[in-house]
Each structure stands twice: as structure tokens, then as C-alpha cells.
Amino acid sequence: MSHSKPLLLAKLKPGRPHQFDWKSSCETWSVVFSPDGSWFAWSQGHCIIKLIPWPLEEQFIPKGFEAKSRSSKNETKGRGSPKEKTLDCGRIVWRLAFSSWPSLPSRKLWARHHPQVPDISCLILATGLNDGQIKIWEVQTGLLLLNLTGHQDVVRDLSFTPSGSLILVSASRDKTLRIWDLNKHGKQIQVLSGHLQWVYCCSISPDCSMLCSAAGEKSVFLWSMRSYTLIRKLEGHQSSVVSCNFSPDSALLVTASYDTNVIMWDPYTGERLRSLRHSPVDHGMEDSDVHISLYLATVADDRLLRIWSLEVKTPIAFAPMTNGLCCTFFPHGGVIATGTRDGHVQFWTAPRVLSSLKHLCRKALRILALPISKKMKEFLTYRTF
């Protein structure tokens, strides 16, 4: 299979706010697409969040790569279509997370505080701030719905349950994770303690059974999302783990560390399956004939965006980028968004994959207690590729 270098599709730059020192607090710490792919949000520095309808305007069309740059000042689109929005959080924004909101859970309770909020399904955005607050916004109107307080330091990460149950997990420099129920007007229902350092990252598995948290430690914690108790610690990194994420089928957990390694784990057993090392790239990489099932993207301090596959231990594609801080895939594939220290966002082409029948079976069959062969079980649990 041939893999081309990621191409830069578009670049967004924040308008310069004259009332601020432009060189401080301008980092883009978080970039995120909504689950349905209809909105993109980025923390563009100086307490500001930009919400942009997706796809971008005409210059985003993949066949026309002419427009490499676009100002984010234009707030208007076609009549009747969604418009760009700017949210001022009042504090530095560290993390963003989207969730759908099927309907307001208690109309009487909400009407007392927000009578203008419609009792219909909507899209919400959670923002984690440097003073420990979490603000919940309604995307379409830009209305502030909730202000969650409890953390004593920077909120470094946020994760909603993918099921749409409106359970939100937050990770903070105060060394705790907190569980919030937005169905109960943002009530804090649990505090998870045990980390000895700042908690950098949290991720809920797509099947909503597990929560992974990574702090400035060599191990990561796996928690039960049913009992909110610790299941196990995963140890294998040689330096602080700073990022974690699950595969779409919940069968894999990926962690990244300052030791320059990415480790793939089986979260159900704690077994270490594979390691990917960020070594200098080979600019003469040959194309691979291996059929790709899942992709992984990373940004590192060596100024490279790398794209990996589960089947190959070296990057299958890479692109130079300056001062990268974060990256995320578009939910439907084909695009990677990256955020930088100067408050910019870049959109890159990403490989699209048509899953093989074998991989579709791996995603669908998770009942491993069935009397199946050892070879099949090894494939379903990613022991073999």
C-alpha cells in the first residue's frame, strides 16, 4: 500500500487581540472535532475558543489545495448555515470536549436559570480552564449552560462518555480526576485519587467500561466506569506518561511518554503488545504492502507529525511542522488537525482506510469467552496482525 506525505490543506490563524501581550498565553492546547463531524473547536490562546462549522469553506475541498491559509475573522457564511463563533472563557483554556445533549434532562430545573434554552437536543462543548473551572457551552447559541467548580488547579483534560449519557470526567494538576453528571445539573458524583503527580490526560473507552488516566508518572491507571475503582496500573514506560487513548473498538489502549515511546496495551489484561519509538525518521521510507486497519497520529518536539499503523513499527508517513502541541483525527477519517504553540491550527490530509473483512470481524466480535480457536482469539485481541 502506498502512503504519501501528509499535505497541508489549510491553516487558521487567530486575529491579534490588541489588549494582550501577543507572545504570552497564545498556545493552542486543544483541537477537537464534534462526534458527528459538524463542528471544529480550538483554543487559540488568550482565553478564546473559536468554533467553526465543518467542513471549512470552499478552499477546504481536497482537490484544490491552492488556499493554504485562511483568516478566522470572517464570522459569516451562507444564509441559514451555521456561523463561526467566538467564546471568551475569561481564563486560559487547556482542554475542550464535545458531547451531544439528547434533550435537557429537567425542563423545570433549567427554566429557572436559562428560560431561553430550547428543550431540544443540542451539541455542547466543555472547556477546562487554568483556575480549575469547567464551563459548559451550548454550541449553536454560544450560551453558557453550566460552571463546574471543585478542582483546585488547572484542568488538563476532559472526556465525555461516548454513549451520550452526559457523564464528564476531568483531569487536573490537583492530582485528582472528578466525575460530573450533567443530567443532575453538573453534580460532582465522584473524586478519584491515587496519582502522586499532575494528571495530564484521561480517556474513556468507547464501550464506556473503562477510564484511563496518565499523570507525571511512569505508570498509567485503569479505572472501572461502573464502580469508579482502580482496576490495574500499567507499567512499562521509562519516563512520565503524558497522553492516552483507546482504539474505536475499545480493544487497544495507547499511551505516550516523554521517554519518546508509544506503547499499545490490551486494557483487559494489562498486557503490553507493541512499542513505537520516536527515532529519527528515514526520509527514504519504502511503501508498505501490509493492509492497514487502524492509524495513529503523534506530534513530538522534533517538529514532526507522524502517522503510524498498527501493523508497522515505523511511521508510514510524516510531515514537518513547527511547535506542535496536539493533534486529532476527523471522526470520519481523511483529515488530521494539529495545534501549535503560536495559537495556529493546521489541517493535513490523512490516509483513508477501507477496513478488511477480518478487521470488521475484530471490531464486532468482543465476546472472547466463546469456544474459538487460539489463532482466532490472538487475532481478535491484536496479538497478531
Disulfide bonds with the S-S distance in Angstrom:
none
